[in-house]
Amino acid sequence: MRTAGLDGENLLSCREIFELSYTNSPIAVRVVKENAELVGIGLANLISIFAPEIIVLGGGMSEANDNYLAMIRKSAFDNSLENCRSEVKIERAHLGSTASLLGSAYYSMTRLAGKSI
């Protein structure tokens, strides 16, 4: 799927960029590495503030290859406070890109039934 930019220029979708990176396209590889670094920095902030036991990545990130997840983990651990990151795990959602949709549906149905989670 291609999307059009503001100036009418064709842009690649995230999936297309990842697929190009799997074929070792230099630009796509650089974009994926930069994205993993920035996502990792964002997660590092969450780790340093909340010291969670686990962070679960869903959506398109959960469908990317293991190398992308490894780059995110490295960035997150390199940029977070040592005492906060010692126990945290960063994992992909087992339900892939449908995880958030299924979770939202479950929450909605539970609330409609008059229960709380």
N, C-alpha and C positions, 0 to 999 in steps of 0.2 A: 504494500500500500504506500503510495506516495502522497505527501501532503504539500500544499502550495504555501510558500512563504508570503509575507506581506507584499513583496515586490513581484509576485507571480512566479518566482523561481521555484523549481521543483526541489523538494527536500526529501531526504530518505527517512523512513520510519526507524524506530529503535530496532525492531526485528531485523530490518535490512542491514543496519550498521553492524549488529552482532554477527549476522551471517557473513558479511564481508570480512569481519575481523577473524572469523574461523578459517578464511582462505588466506590469511596473512596480508590483507590489504594494509599498507603502511598507515594510511590516514585513519582507517577504521580502527586499527589496533591502537593508535594514539588516542583516539576519541574514547574508546572503551577503557583504556588505562586511566585517562584523566577523570572519566566518570566514576570509576571504582575508587579512585583516590578521594574525590569529593564526597561520595556517599560514605566512605569510611570515616572521613573527618566529621561528617554529620553524626554518624553513629558514635564516634569517640566523644562528642559532646554529651550525648545521651548517657553513655557509659560513665563518664566522669561526674555527671550530675546525679544520676539515679542508681548507679551500680547494680544493674539488673542481673538476674541469673542467666537469662536467655533473651536474644533478640531474634525474631522470626521474620525473614524477608519473604514477602509475597509478591504478587503481581508478576510483571515481566522479569524482574530480577530473579525470581525463583525458577524461571525457565532457562536462564543463561547457563553456560557451562561451568564446570567446577573451577576453572582458572579464574573466572570473573569473581566468584565467591571468595576464592583465596586472596585475590587482590584487595577486596573489600575488607576482609578480616585483617590483613596485614596493615592496611591504612588505619583501621579503627584501633588496633592494638598499639601501633606506633604513635598514635596521636592522643591516646587517653592516659589518664593517671594510672600508674602501676597498681596501686592498692585497690582501685575500682575495677580493673580489667582482669584480675587474677582468676576469677571464677566464672566470668561471662562466656557464654557460647553464642555464636552467630550461626544460625541454621536457616535453611530454605524451608518454606512452607511445603508440606507434603501434598497439599491440594493444588499447588501451582498457582496460576493466575486466577483461579476461581475461589481461592480461600476467603478473600474478603467478602465476596458476594454470598458465599454459603454462610459465613459468620453473621453477616447482616441479616440474612433471611432467618437464621436460627434465633437471633436476638429479637427480631420483629415478631416472630410467631410466639416466642416465649412471653413477650410483653402483651401481645394480644390475648393470650390465655390468662392474663392477670397475674403472672408470676414475675419474679425478679431474678436476675442472675447475680 
